[in-house]
Amino acid sequence: MRDLTLLQRLTGINPDQVGKHRSKLAISTGQGTPVELPMTIVRSGPGPLVLFAGGCHGDEYEGSTALLKLARELEPSDLSNGGVVIMPIINPPAIEMGTRASPMDGKDLNRVYPGKSDGSVSERIAYFITNAILPHVIAALDLHAGGYTTSMVPSIMGHFFEDDPQRTHATIEMMRSFRAPMGILIKEFNTEGMLDTTVEKMGLLFGCCELGGGGMPTSESIAVAKIGVRNIMKHFGLMQGALETPSWRGARRSVLVEALSDRHYSKATQSGIFEPLVDIGELVEAGQAIGHIHSIDWRGSDPSVQYAPISGLVYCRRTLGKIASGETVAVVARERTHV
């Protein structure tokens, strides 16, 4: 049985109470000072709650920036029903150090869910999000980006469920409402320990926003996030108003694509220095050269050529110059023409 009072005991916030409430979820480290996760709950009245979380990885800043702004700006009077739980930084140790994994235990927070109450710091964070927050919400959006290594079209990612077309349809409708430049439907190949898996096992809707990358937030990527989360509130009936489509690279377009097999992935054929020949969002043809990998030895050998695995749109590509054999060079997605 879920403990529906755990959140109130830990933070002093009753998630059913109308108003704007700020607190911190204190996570014991076993080493003195606890790790504190900032949280804001804004509720206008009866109705569902939706979770917006950011800052899972310390080299992904876009989501945290947008959610910190939302937590300051959103008031109960802006909502017409229900409310939101805003957690802009769920992994403070990683954000403080600018690292993907937590410097306190070396773990990737998004690989330790549902967590352990007596585990390492990352496992404890995952445990309390799973048990104190998720029981109160109907959907969760986890705001990510490509970090230092990858550039991504600002997007929302959702899962394809072969055995549950109704869930797939509901996920697609949520993705469409976010109105990012790209919505991408994927099939995960390794879901162990991810927030995605925990949320969906609880019967909730889940979306993963990938909002840029290279460790460099831009005004456009943050605007995509800001407009997108408000669109999600409208989608779930929490806020009134028409959906908006943000501008990205001078255009206002939201396209739904899919990458449902490993044939969409271009993998590095050798280690070395990656030289991109295409940019994210570009249309490529199968077999087109999309990058070179230059060997760092002194023999003067020609670079290896990386090719587009299929025809489609470049969803993401390597940003960091250093690359190891087998790492992802790019993902090419195909436009989805049906729901």
C-alpha angles and dihedrals in degrees: 000000000000118000102232092182096057094093093052093048093050099042108017089239121127102208090207094057118104116239141052114300128182126193143136129248104224114211117196114230097188086235104085117268112060125229109250122210112201114227136181125189117194117187130172099185142303116347142081129320125223124201122224112188131180141166098055091139121039097224094055111084107159098083095044091051093051093046094047087055091047092050090054097043108036117094131182089249088063090063128073098192141008119345152240139260110217119197106170097176117030094164107044096168091057093044091050092053098036092235132133093227125048112267088214097065106001092241130135105235091213091061101052104062135161081031135197129270090218099033133102121304094271092047091050092050089051091047095053094044088051096046106028103035112024097057089066100051137072096206140015131208116196111199113214139154136197095272121208095322105049141044116209136184104253100262152143119243126207136177130251114225112201093192098041114051091168091059090045090052093049090049092050092049090052090048092050091051092055087066096205117164085259135020113194126198112205143173112225118226098194115027101159113133097003125136086228092064095045093049093048094046086058089056095251129133116252136196128179114206116207104193108182128295148207088108088277118114114203132198088248096051092047090048090052089055095044094049092040097056091049089050089053090053088053091047092057093044096251094119133028127230141073122299115258129215114216123220120249122181091346098309137094107215134132116196129182115222136169139217104181102158140038091256088082091066126088110204126199111260093202141008121261141081117335120223113191120218097182135039133226114279094029122130112238136182125232109269094020115140107252101170150350129233114208119206114233094216120107099241096097097236120170116261120258114250120231116209135204106259093211139358114274145079123325102242097179140351140187114281101175110081096219113078135172127216110274096023118126115269096180145337117226114200129197122225113253112224099183137049 
